[in-house]
Amino acid sequence: MSATQTSDKRRGVVVVGAGSGIGAAVAARFHDQGDRVLGVDVRFKEDTPWEQVVLDLRDLDAVGALIKRLDSDGQGWDVLAYVAGIPGTFDAGDVLRVNFLGMRTLALGLLPVLRSGGAIVSVASVAGLAWQVRADALAGLLDASTGDEVDAWQASQDPGYAVYSTSKEASILFSKKISGPSWQKYGIRVNTVSPGPTDTPILGDFKKSMGDDTIEFVRSTAGRHGSVDDIAPVVTFLASDDARWINGQDIQVDAGVIAGMGVGPYQI
Ligand SMILES: NC(=O)c1ccc[n+]([C@@H]2O[C@H](COP(=O)([O-])OP(=O)(O)OC[C@H]3O[C@@H](n4cnc5c(N)ncnc54)[C@H](O)[C@@H]3O)[C@@H](O)[C@H]2O)c1
């Protein structure tokens, strides 16, 4: 580990997917509370007050180079917020690469780099709610460390099962599985945040891949779609010292729609 203490005492926060939507709101929130933010995205966002790295998460060499840079730049890094994601309307291999493999690679690569007391927070989705019953099926995906291994695993799966759900189940399950060892070995907590439908550019694709009816049912039950400002504070909270005893959790942020579906309503 070569991260050294510098004169800049601010927390160093890497926000992956900071170019749009929830990730941009998360990066802005960390920045506004005084953290040193590095935004990572395939697209460059104009006029941000934080430094940016433009890379494609499907390119694991580029991801590896980023990990190396963070390990050796001497700035000190404390938090990985992995927010990037693409919907199920994209190629299945790309969905698994961006939504899961990129997160797995960065999380494992940065655990020895992040300073003790730090945190990893990944944005999953309520679409990953079946992570527990799918744990056995996902075992091979969780071990895949290359794009080719991910493709080979996906080729053995039922093509009718929504790959977006698979990617988010894997994100939640993987985070839960590494949370114990990462706390014990590195003092780093690992949690996920699972939004319901949220008003961002991705929502139109969700309507296509999940169906207008599903998204409309959630909207009408909750009263409205979520906004990025409903989601971002949960990410920054989980990364903060106030959440220092929360580890290995998935927090659904959807006004309780999924909780209500799971247990049924109670008349009040
Ligand atoms: N908006 C919703 O309804 C909703 C609901 C549940 C979960 N989510 C999750 O929230 C996260 C953020 O999504 P959003 O709604 O803000 O959408 P968004 O499209 O606004 O943001 C996604 C970001 O990921 C980046 N990205 C995509 N592919 C990339 C790649 N190959 N390399 C690097 N960056 C890449 C995009 O450039 C973009 O900045 C995603 O993980 C998404 O799955 C969104």
Ligand as a Chemical Component Dictionary entry (heavy atoms), coordinates in Angstrom:
data_LIG
# 
_chem_comp.id                   LIG 
_chem_comp.type                 NON-POLYMER 
_chem_comp.pdbx_formal_charge   0 
_chem_comp.three_letter_code    LIG 
# 
loop_
_chem_comp_atom.comp_id 
_chem_comp_atom.atom_id 
_chem_comp_atom.alt_atom_id 
_chem_comp_atom.type_symbol 
_chem_comp_atom.charge 
_chem_comp_atom.model_Cartn_x 
_chem_comp_atom.model_Cartn_y 
_chem_comp_atom.model_Cartn_z 
_chem_comp_atom.pdbx_ordinal 
LIG N1  N1  N 0  -32.903 5.802 -12.579 1  
LIG C1  C1  C 0  -33.506 4.719 -12.058 2  
LIG O1  O1  O 0  -34.721 4.540 -12.154 3  
LIG C2  C2  C 0  -32.674 3.688 -11.325 4  
LIG C3  C3  C 0  -33.340 2.755 -10.513 5  
LIG C4  C4  C 0  -32.595 1.791 -9.840  6  
LIG C5  C5  C 0  -31.214 1.775 -9.980  7  
LIG N2  N2  N 1  -30.596 2.693 -10.774 8  
LIG C6  C6  C 0  -29.135 2.625 -10.888 9  
LIG O2  O2  O 0  -28.598 3.876 -10.543 10 
LIG C7  C7  C 0  -27.318 4.010 -11.163 11 
LIG C8  C8  C 0  -27.224 5.385 -11.811 12 
LIG O3  O3  O 0  -28.132 5.434 -12.892 13 
LIG P1  P1  P 0  -28.866 6.780 -13.328 14 
LIG O4  O4  O 0  -30.309 6.545 -13.147 15 
LIG O5  O5  O -1 -28.242 7.936 -12.669 16 
LIG O6  O6  O 0  -28.604 6.746 -14.913 17 
LIG P2  P2  P 0  -27.695 7.663 -15.820 18 
LIG O7  O7  O 0  -27.775 7.062 -17.177 19 
LIG O8  O8  O 0  -28.088 9.083 -15.660 20 
LIG O9  O9  O 0  -26.215 7.477 -15.227 21 
LIG C9  C9  C 0  -25.432 6.332 -15.458 22 
LIG C10 C10 C 0  -23.987 6.768 -15.602 23 
LIG O10 O10 O 0  -23.181 5.599 -15.835 24 
LIG C11 C11 C 0  -22.244 5.934 -16.847 25 
LIG N3  N3  N 0  -21.795 4.778 -17.599 26 
LIG C12 C12 C 0  -22.572 3.956 -18.354 27 
LIG N4  N4  N 0  -21.793 3.062 -18.989 28 
LIG C13 C13 C 0  -20.512 3.320 -18.610 29 
LIG C14 C14 C 0  -19.257 2.740 -18.957 30 
LIG N5  N5  N 0  -19.173 1.724 -19.825 31 
LIG N6  N6  N 0  -18.146 3.258 -18.404 32 
LIG C15 C15 C 0  -18.218 4.310 -17.554 33 
LIG N7  N7  N 0  -19.383 4.898 -17.190 34 
LIG C16 C16 C 0  -20.510 4.415 -17.721 35 
LIG C17 C17 C 0  -23.020 6.871 -17.775 36 
LIG O11 O11 O 0  -22.162 7.603 -18.641 37 
LIG C18 C18 C 0  -23.779 7.724 -16.788 38 
LIG O12 O12 O 0  -23.062 8.860 -16.407 39 
LIG C19 C19 C 0  -27.194 2.844 -12.149 40 
LIG O13 O13 O 0  -26.388 1.849 -11.577 41 
LIG C20 C20 C 0  -28.626 2.367 -12.287 42 
LIG O14 O14 O 0  -28.684 1.000 -12.626 43 
LIG C21 C21 C 0  -31.292 3.652 -11.446 44 
# 
loop_
_chem_comp_bond.comp_id 
_chem_comp_bond.atom_id_1 
_chem_comp_bond.atom_id_2 
_chem_comp_bond.value_order 
_chem_comp_bond.pdbx_ordinal 
LIG N1  C1  SING 1  
LIG C1  O1  DOUB 2  
LIG C1  C2  SING 3  
LIG C2  C3  SING 4  
LIG C2  C21 DOUB 5  
LIG C3  C4  DOUB 6  
LIG C4  C5  SING 7  
LIG C5  N2  DOUB 8  
LIG N2  C6  SING 9  
LIG N2  C21 SING 10 
LIG C6  O2  SING 11 
LIG C6  C20 SING 12 
LIG O2  C7  SING 13 
LIG C7  C8  SING 14 
LIG C7  C19 SING 15 
LIG C8  O3  SING 16 
LIG O3  P1  SING 17 
LIG P1  O4  DOUB 18 
LIG P1  O5  SING 19 
LIG P1  O6  SING 20 
LIG O6  P2  SING 21 
LIG P2  O7  DOUB 22 
LIG P2  O8  SING 23 
LIG P2  O9  SING 24 
LIG O9  C9  SING 25 
LIG C9  C10 SING 26 
LIG C10 O10 SING 27 
LIG C10 C18 SING 28 
LIG O10 C11 SING 29 
LIG C11 N3  SING 30 
LIG C11 C17 SING 31 
LIG N3  C12 SING 32 
LIG N3  C16 SING 33 
LIG C12 N4  DOUB 34 
LIG N4  C13 SING 35 
LIG C13 C14 SING 36 
LIG C13 C16 DOUB 37 
LIG C14 N5  SING 38 
LIG C14 N6  DOUB 39 
LIG N6  C15 SING 40 
LIG C15 N7  DOUB 41 
LIG N7  C16 SING 42 
LIG C17 O11 SING 43 
LIG C17 C18 SING 44 
LIG C18 O12 SING 45 
LIG C19 O13 SING 46 
LIG C19 C20 SING 47 
LIG C20 O14 SING 48 
# 
